Amino acid sequence: MNKHHESTGPAGEQQITLRGPADLADALPYLMGFYPNDSVVMVALHGGQGRFGGRLRLGIPQAPGEWGPVADQLAECLVSGSERREGRPDAIVIFLCQDSPDGSSGRLTMERLRPFAQRLRTACGALDVPVLEALCLSDGRYWSYCCPDPRCCPDQGNPLAMPGTTVMAAAATYAGVHVRGTLRDMEARLQPWRTPAAVRAQEKALDTAGPALLPRLLDERARREVTAETLRLARRLMDRIEDAQPAPPALADAGDDQLIGSDEAAAVILGLQDRETRDRAAAWMEGPEAQSALRLWRTLARRCVGPYGEHAAAPLTLAGWVSWSTGDEPGARVALSLALRADPDYTFAQLLHRACNEGLDPEALRRCLREAADADADEEEAGADTEAVEAATGPGTEAVEAATGPGTDRGATPLHVRKVRASPDGGRRRARAPRPPGTGRPRASSGSTRPRVPAAGRRTRDARRYGRRGSRARRHD
């Protein structure tokens, strides 16, 4: 088996040829920017030489009953998205990446995932796009689902090349492409604390701050004061982080955690649940302040502990936005995926995730935020970030959202791929099932800026979000 695929560098000036499944398997982390764990990755190929195009990653559904619907939606999303950007793909390459629980039975993992690979191939074929290669990567070895020749694809698989020893690794290093470790490592930097004492202290601070904040958010003048206070405190924390002595990468997050007190983190986390506050914080997206803002949002995401897990959607979305704005697309996708895992209906994360995956230029959104900051915008201008993303992506663009993925609670909720829809009045609504092709696509709305006032005898999501221990009652669909 000797299939040729060309890969070009960022400026299109560098071209290398991948020959067969071994080179394809080695190229995967450079295509994604990290080593995917527990993931299905699909890559579009264009032209006679197989130039790499759009790519799509999703956590592998644990329930085999979901494999068929997920395969259909993934194939349709990759093909339709490619048509909008680069034209219809000529072929697709599929990667199924999952290690065995004991690290020594990769072949069993490969066989267990074989029906999923077949469903993916069938789904692509139904759209008249052939699958050129389908690989399973497990326990340091790879298998081809397409090659029946045991001479090149034996039953026990072939060993993956040592990292950094191949032509692709050399070309990527020359082009300045860096692999950021595994997906699991990248997610770990953004996930909540687990140390019991630290979790208790942060949860107590959130419980204390919530009841004092909610009445102020329901009053227009007081809400503006909360916005100003939250942004001032966030700016002070950013300055504190920026002034701190840089730590080695392995200790950087722990060092940032020590710089911020539990009460300070609680105040900013809860303040960011107001959309206007979050939108104005999104203006810290470039220049020297971008990195300190990114470090702050990561730190706050780690403080959304216990029943406050859904609150992480705001800082995670801001972390994703800053990463995307500063050119770190892999980091942006990871942060935005986690934001959607925390709150699948979070509109800003949905829109950014869609725009980032479709390869749009973030400059349109940056320009809008600059104008809003310079003009000290009113409520409508302060909310222009989501509107700018919608304008840049265009109405009717579909998003693929992984409601859950590999992580600590992998067994709690099955994976779903959904097309996103926001309610016309801006309130959040559970995403609907995908529409059949040709029936129209949903359009996301930018939403309202203020929390809804609870009706008598009933607590809305916003009341639960800010109320003491109210988050415990939040539904976990």
Secondary structure by P-SEA (a helix, b strand, c coil): cbbbbbbbcccccbbbbbccaaaaaaacccccccccccbbbbbbbccccccccbbbbbcccccccaaaaaaaaaaaaaaaaaaaccccccbbbbbbbbbccccccaaaaaaaaaaaaaaaaaaaaaacccccbbbbbcccbbbbccccccccccccccccccccccaaaaaaaaacccccccaaaaaaaccccccaaaaaaaaaaaaaaaaacccccccaaaaaaaaaaaaaaaaaaaaaaaacccccccaaaaaaaaaccaaaaaaaaaaaccaaaaaaacccccccaaaaaaaaaaaaaaaccccccccaaaaaaaaaaaaaaacaaaaaaaaaaaaaaacccaaaaaaaaaaaaacccaaaaaaaaaaaaaaccccccccaaaaaaaaaacccbbbbbcccccccccccbbbbbbbccccccccccccccccccccbbbbbbbccccccccccccccccccccccccccccccc
